[in-house]
Amino acid sequence: MMKLRRSLASLVAVMFGGALLAGPVAAPAQAAPALGEQSLAAVLTADGNGTFDTNWYDYDIVTQAVLAVLAAKPASNVSVLTDGSVALTAFIPNDRAFRDLAHRLTHRWPRTEEQVFNTLVQKLGVDAIESVLLYHVVPGATILAKDALQADGATLATALPGATIKVQVKGMNIPRIILRDRDYNSPNPRVNPWQTDINEGNLQVAHGITRVLRPLNLRG
Protein backbone atom coordinates (compact mmCIF):
# COMPACT_ATOMS: atom_id res chain seq x y z
CA MET A 1 0.00 0.00 0.00
CA MET A 2 2.84 2.41 0.88
CA LYS A 3 4.41 1.77 -2.50
CA LEU A 4 1.16 2.70 -4.24
CA ARG A 5 0.85 5.87 -2.19
CA ARG A 6 4.42 6.93 -2.99
CA SER A 7 3.82 6.20 -6.69
CA LEU A 8 0.69 8.33 -6.73
CA ALA A 9 2.27 11.12 -4.75
CA SER A 10 5.15 11.37 -7.20
CA LEU A 11 2.72 11.85 -10.07
CA VAL A 12 1.03 14.95 -8.70
CA ALA A 13 3.86 17.11 -10.05
CA VAL A 14 2.85 16.42 -13.66
CA MET A 15 -0.65 17.84 -13.47
CA PHE A 16 -2.17 19.74 -16.38
CA GLY A 17 -3.98 22.18 -14.15
CA GLY A 18 -7.32 20.61 -15.05
CA ALA A 19 -7.30 21.48 -18.78
CA LEU A 20 -8.70 18.20 -20.03
CA LEU A 21 -10.85 19.35 -22.89
CA ALA A 22 -10.42 21.86 -25.66
CA GLY A 23 -12.62 24.38 -23.86
CA PRO A 24 -12.11 25.87 -20.38
CA VAL A 25 -13.00 23.76 -17.36
CA ALA A 26 -15.13 25.61 -14.85
CA ALA A 27 -15.30 24.72 -11.17
CA PRO A 28 -18.76 24.03 -9.73
CA ALA A 29 -20.48 27.31 -8.91
CA GLN A 30 -20.70 28.33 -5.24
CA ALA A 31 -20.06 24.85 -3.83
CA ALA A 32 -16.41 24.69 -4.91
CA PRO A 33 -14.86 26.79 -2.13
CA ALA A 34 -16.50 24.64 0.55
CA LEU A 35 -15.31 21.33 -0.86
CA GLY A 36 -12.11 19.55 0.17
CA GLU A 37 -9.21 18.61 -2.08
CA GLN A 38 -8.65 14.95 -1.31
CA SER A 39 -8.04 13.26 -4.65
CA LEU A 40 -9.81 10.14 -5.82
CA ALA A 41 -6.45 8.41 -6.12
CA ALA A 42 -5.79 9.08 -2.45
CA VAL A 43 -9.15 7.83 -1.23
CA LEU A 44 -9.09 4.70 -3.40
CA THR A 45 -5.69 3.66 -2.06
CA ALA A 46 -6.22 4.75 1.55
CA ASP A 47 -7.43 1.32 2.73
CA GLY A 48 -5.06 -0.74 0.62
CA ASN A 49 -7.36 -0.87 -2.38
CA GLY A 50 -5.37 -1.19 -5.56
CA THR A 51 -3.64 -4.43 -4.63
CA PHE A 52 -4.95 -7.46 -6.49
CA ASP A 53 -7.09 -9.68 -4.27
CA THR A 54 -10.09 -12.02 -4.50
CA ASN A 55 -12.81 -9.39 -4.08
CA TRP A 56 -14.30 -8.75 -7.52
CA TYR A 57 -16.42 -5.85 -6.27
CA ASP A 58 -13.77 -3.32 -5.34
CA TYR A 59 -11.55 -1.19 -7.59
CA ASP A 60 -8.11 -2.76 -7.77
CA ILE A 61 -7.93 -3.12 -11.55
CA VAL A 62 -8.93 0.47 -12.34
CA THR A 63 -6.33 1.67 -9.80
CA GLN A 64 -3.65 -0.47 -11.41
CA ALA A 65 -4.72 0.77 -14.85
CA VAL A 66 -4.25 4.39 -13.77
CA LEU A 67 -0.79 3.59 -12.39
CA ALA A 68 0.19 1.71 -15.55
CA VAL A 69 -0.84 4.58 -17.82
CA LEU A 70 0.98 7.16 -15.73
CA ALA A 71 4.10 5.04 -15.49
CA ALA A 72 4.21 4.78 -19.28
CA LYS A 73 2.91 8.28 -20.03
CA PRO A 74 3.59 10.68 -17.11
CA ALA A 75 2.04 13.58 -19.03
CA SER A 76 -1.28 11.80 -19.52
CA ASN A 77 -4.43 13.65 -18.53
CA VAL A 78 -5.28 10.60 -16.43
CA SER A 79 -3.02 12.21 -13.82
CA VAL A 80 -5.86 14.57 -12.94
CA LEU A 81 -7.21 11.80 -10.72
CA THR A 82 -4.32 12.45 -8.35
CA ASP A 83 -4.93 16.23 -8.18
CA GLY A 84 -7.69 16.91 -5.70
CA SER A 85 -7.82 20.61 -6.58
CA VAL A 86 -9.49 19.77 -9.92
CA ALA A 87 -13.24 19.18 -9.82
CA LEU A 88 -14.44 16.05 -11.57
CA THR A 89 -16.76 13.10 -11.39
CA ALA A 90 -15.49 9.63 -12.22
CA PHE A 91 -17.49 6.51 -12.94
CA ILE A 92 -15.28 3.64 -11.80
CA PRO A 93 -15.87 0.05 -12.92
CA ASN A 94 -15.39 -2.64 -10.32
CA ASP A 95 -13.03 -5.55 -10.92
CA ARG A 96 -15.83 -7.81 -12.14
CA ALA A 97 -16.66 -5.24 -14.83
CA PHE A 98 -13.11 -5.46 -16.17
CA ARG A 99 -13.33 -9.26 -16.10
CA ASP A 100 -16.45 -9.04 -18.27
CA LEU A 101 -14.56 -6.80 -20.70
CA ALA A 102 -11.63 -9.24 -20.87
CA HIS A 103 -14.09 -12.03 -21.66
CA ARG A 104 -15.72 -9.95 -24.38
CA LEU A 105 -12.35 -9.37 -26.01
CA THR A 106 -10.89 -12.88 -25.69
CA HIS A 107 -13.89 -15.19 -25.11
CA ARG A 108 -12.09 -16.50 -22.04
CA TRP A 109 -12.63 -15.88 -18.32
CA PRO A 110 -9.41 -14.88 -16.55
CA ARG A 111 -9.27 -16.54 -13.14
CA THR A 112 -7.66 -13.74 -11.14
CA GLU A 113 -7.66 -9.94 -11.09
CA GLU A 114 -4.02 -9.89 -12.10
CA GLN A 115 -4.78 -12.10 -15.09
CA VAL A 116 -7.59 -9.73 -16.07
CA PHE A 117 -5.27 -6.75 -15.89
CA ASN A 118 -2.50 -8.46 -17.88
CA THR A 119 -5.01 -9.64 -20.50
CA LEU A 120 -6.33 -6.11 -21.04
CA VAL A 121 -2.84 -4.61 -21.26
CA GLN A 122 -1.79 -7.21 -23.82
CA LYS A 123 -5.00 -7.03 -25.82
CA LEU A 124 -5.57 -3.25 -25.80
CA GLY A 125 -2.23 -1.60 -25.07
CA VAL A 126 -1.54 1.40 -22.85
CA ASP A 127 -2.89 4.01 -25.29
CA ALA A 128 -6.28 2.33 -25.54
CA ILE A 129 -6.45 1.85 -21.77
CA GLU A 130 -5.69 5.54 -21.36
CA SER A 131 -8.61 6.42 -23.66
CA VAL A 132 -10.93 4.10 -21.75
CA LEU A 133 -9.96 5.69 -18.43
CA LEU A 134 -10.48 9.22 -19.75
CA TYR A 135 -13.91 8.17 -21.02
CA HIS A 136 -14.90 7.49 -17.40
CA VAL A 137 -14.05 11.02 -16.20
CA VAL A 138 -16.40 14.01 -16.38
CA PRO A 139 -14.22 17.08 -15.71
CA GLY A 140 -15.31 20.34 -14.17
CA ALA A 141 -18.30 19.03 -12.22
CA THR A 142 -18.81 17.38 -8.83
CA ILE A 143 -21.95 15.35 -9.52
CA LEU A 144 -23.54 13.59 -6.55
CA ALA A 145 -25.98 10.72 -6.93
CA LYS A 146 -28.98 12.84 -5.95
CA ASP A 147 -28.17 15.19 -8.82
CA ALA A 148 -27.65 12.36 -11.28
CA LEU A 149 -31.10 11.00 -10.44
CA GLN A 150 -32.54 14.30 -11.68
CA ALA A 151 -30.48 14.26 -14.89
CA ASP A 152 -32.43 11.87 -17.10
CA GLY A 153 -31.52 12.59 -20.71
CA ALA A 154 -28.41 14.62 -19.91
CA THR A 155 -25.30 14.33 -22.07
CA LEU A 156 -21.98 14.47 -20.23
CA ALA A 157 -18.74 15.57 -21.89
CA THR A 158 -15.91 13.29 -20.82
CA ALA A 159 -12.16 13.85 -20.56
CA LEU A 160 -11.73 11.90 -23.80
CA PRO A 161 -11.90 14.67 -26.43
CA GLY A 162 -15.16 14.63 -28.37
CA ALA A 163 -16.59 11.65 -26.48
CA THR A 164 -19.79 11.85 -24.44
CA ILE A 165 -21.96 9.59 -22.36
CA LYS A 166 -25.70 9.90 -21.83
CA VAL A 167 -27.57 9.57 -18.56
CA GLN A 168 -30.76 7.56 -18.42
CA VAL A 169 -32.82 7.21 -15.23
CA LYS A 170 -35.31 4.35 -15.10
CA GLY A 171 -37.82 3.29 -12.49
CA MET A 172 -40.06 5.18 -10.10
CA ASN A 173 -39.85 3.59 -6.64
CA ILE A 174 -36.26 2.40 -7.03
CA PRO A 175 -34.70 4.55 -9.77
CA ARG A 176 -31.67 3.24 -11.63
CA ILE A 177 -28.98 5.37 -13.24
CA ILE A 178 -27.84 3.95 -16.57
CA LEU A 179 -24.94 5.33 -18.61
CA ARG A 180 -25.21 4.93 -22.36
CA ASP A 181 -21.84 4.58 -24.09
CA ARG A 182 -20.73 4.05 -27.70
CA ASP A 183 -20.91 0.26 -27.72
CA TYR A 184 -24.39 -0.07 -29.12
CA ASN A 185 -24.72 -3.87 -29.04
CA SER A 186 -23.71 -4.49 -25.43
CA PRO A 187 -25.55 -3.81 -22.16
CA ASN A 188 -24.93 -0.35 -20.74
CA PRO A 189 -23.27 0.17 -17.36
CA ARG A 190 -25.40 0.96 -14.33
CA VAL A 191 -24.41 2.96 -11.30
CA ASN A 192 -24.17 0.71 -8.25
CA PRO A 193 -26.60 2.32 -5.75
CA TRP A 194 -24.46 1.05 -2.84
CA GLN A 195 -21.26 2.58 -4.22
CA THR A 196 -22.15 6.20 -4.91
CA ASP A 197 -20.68 9.50 -3.73
CA ILE A 198 -17.24 8.04 -3.04
CA ASN A 199 -15.10 10.88 -1.61
CA GLU A 200 -18.16 13.05 -0.96
CA GLY A 201 -17.30 16.45 0.47
CA ASN A 202 -14.40 16.89 -1.93
CA LEU A 203 -14.09 18.34 -5.42
CA GLN A 204 -13.53 14.86 -6.84
CA VAL A 205 -16.25 12.23 -6.42
CA ALA A 206 -16.78 8.80 -7.90
CA HIS A 207 -19.61 6.34 -8.44
CA GLY A 208 -19.12 2.62 -8.87
CA ILE A 209 -20.49 1.12 -12.09
CA THR A 210 -21.22 -2.44 -13.13
CA ARG A 211 -19.56 -2.45 -16.56
CA VAL A 212 -16.72 -0.69 -18.31
CA LEU A 213 -17.81 2.30 -20.40
CA ARG A 214 -16.69 1.77 -23.98
CA PRO A 215 -15.79 4.72 -26.20
CA LEU A 216 -16.25 2.63 -29.35
CA ASN A 217 -18.26 -0.32 -30.60
CA LEU A 218 -16.46 -3.53 -29.72
CA ARG A 219 -16.85 -6.54 -31.96
CA GLY A 220 -14.64 -8.95 -30.04
N, C-alpha and C positions, 0 to 999 in steps of 0.2 A: 504493500500500500504506500509506504514512504517513497519507494522508487517512482510510483505513478505520480504522487504529489510533486516530487522534485521535477519530473519530466514536464508536467503541466505548468509549474511555476516558471520554468525556464522559457516557456513559449510565449508568455505574456508580452515580452519585449518586442514581438514582431507584429503587434496589432496594426490594423489598418485604420484605426480610429472610427470604425463603424461604417465606412463607406463600402457597402456590399453591392449596391445596385448602381445603375447609371445615374439615377436621380439622387437628391439629398435624402438622408435618413433623419426623420424628425423624432424626437423623444416624445413619449406620451404626454399630452397636455395635462398640466396641473399636478397629476399624480407623481410625475417623475422625481421631483425633489424629495418626496417623502419615502421613496423606495430605496432599499439597500443595494449594495453593489457586490454581493456574493455571486460569483459566476456559476453557471450550470456545471462546468467542469469540476469546480471545487465541491459542490454539493453531491455530485454523483460519485465522487471518489472518497468522500468523507468517511463512509462506513466500510471501506474496503471494496466497494463495488468497482468493477473494472477488471477483476481477476477472474479468469475462467473458473466456473464451478459447475454444479449439477442443477442449479435453479434456472429453469428456462424462462422465468417470468421477471427477471431483473434486467439490467442494462449493461452487461459486461461487453458484449460484442460491439455495440455502438461506441462504447468508450474506447475499446481497442482500435476501432476503425478511425476514430478521431486522432488518436496517438500515431497510428500508422501513416495517415495522410500528412500530419504535421512533421513527422520525422523525415518523410521523403520530400515534402514541399513546405518548408517553414513559412513561406510567404502566403500560404493559402488563406483564403477568407474563412475557412473553417476555424481558424484561430480565434475568431470572435467569441466562440463558446468559452474561452478562458478569460475573457475581459468583461467583468461584471459591470463596468460603467456603460456598456452598450445595451440598450433595450432590445429585447427580442423574445420571440416565443418559438420554442422548438417542440416538434412532435417526435418523440423518440420511440422507435420500435423495440420491443423486448427481444430477448434472445430467441424465443420460439419463432418470432416473425422472420428473423434472419435465417433460421433453419428452413422455414417454408420457402424463402427465396432461393436458397441453395438447392433445394429439391426441384424447384421450378426450372432452374438453369441446368441441372445435371441429371435429373430424374433419379437421384439417389438421396437417401436420408443420412446425413452425417451423424455419427453417434455422439459426438461431444461438441461443446461450444468451440473449442479450439479447432476442431476439424471443420466446423462451419466457417469460422473466420478464415482459415487457410484456403478453403474451397473458393470463397468469394474473392479473395485476393488473387488467386491463380486464374479464376475464370473471368473476372472483370478488370483487374488492374487498379492501380492507385488512382489514376485520373477519373475513372468511372465511379469509384467509391467516393471520391471527393464530390463529384456532381450529385450523387445520391444523398450525401450528407447535407449539402447546401440546399437541396430540394426540401429538406425537413425543417428548414429555419425560415421564420418570418421576421425580418428585421424591422426595427423601429417601433414595435408595438408589444406591450405586455398584456397579453390576452388571457384572462382567467376563464375558467370553465363556465361560470355564470354568464359571461359575455358571449362566449361561443354558442351557448344554447339559444341566444337571441339573434344569431347571425345566419339563419337559414338562407341559403342562396348567395352568400357573400363569396367573393373571389379574393384570395390572398396572394399577394406577390411574394415569392420566395427569394432566398439569397442566390439561387441559381438564375442568372440573367435570362429574362424573358419567360420564365417558367412559373406557372401559377397552380394553385390547388383551389378547389371549390368546397365550400362547407354545405353540408346537407344535414338538417335536423329532422329526425323521424320519431314518431310516437308522441302520445299525449301524456299519459300517466308516468311513464318512464322514458323520457326522451333520450335518443341516441344521437351522438355526433359522428357523422360519417364524412370522411375526406375523400373527395373524388380526384384521382390522379390521372396520368396520361396513358395508363395501361388499361385499355378499354375492354379487354376480354378476361379480366381477372377481378375477383372480389376487391372492393375498396376497403382501406383500413378504417377501423373504428377507434374512437377514443375510449380507452379503458376507464370507466367511471370511478374505479377505485384507485386510479393512478393519475389524478389530475392535480393541477396547481403545485407541481413540484417546485420548490424554491420560492413559494409565495412570500410576498413582502419585499422582493427584490426586483430589479429591472429585468432580470432574465428568469422566465418561467418555462416549465416543460409539462407536457401531457403525454402519458404513455399511450401507444397505439398498438393495435393487434397485428398489423402487417407493415411491410416496408413500402413507403410511398415510391412510386416508380415514375421517373421523368420521361419515360418513353414506353412504347408498346413492346413488351417482351414476347418472343415467340419460342422461347426455349422449351 
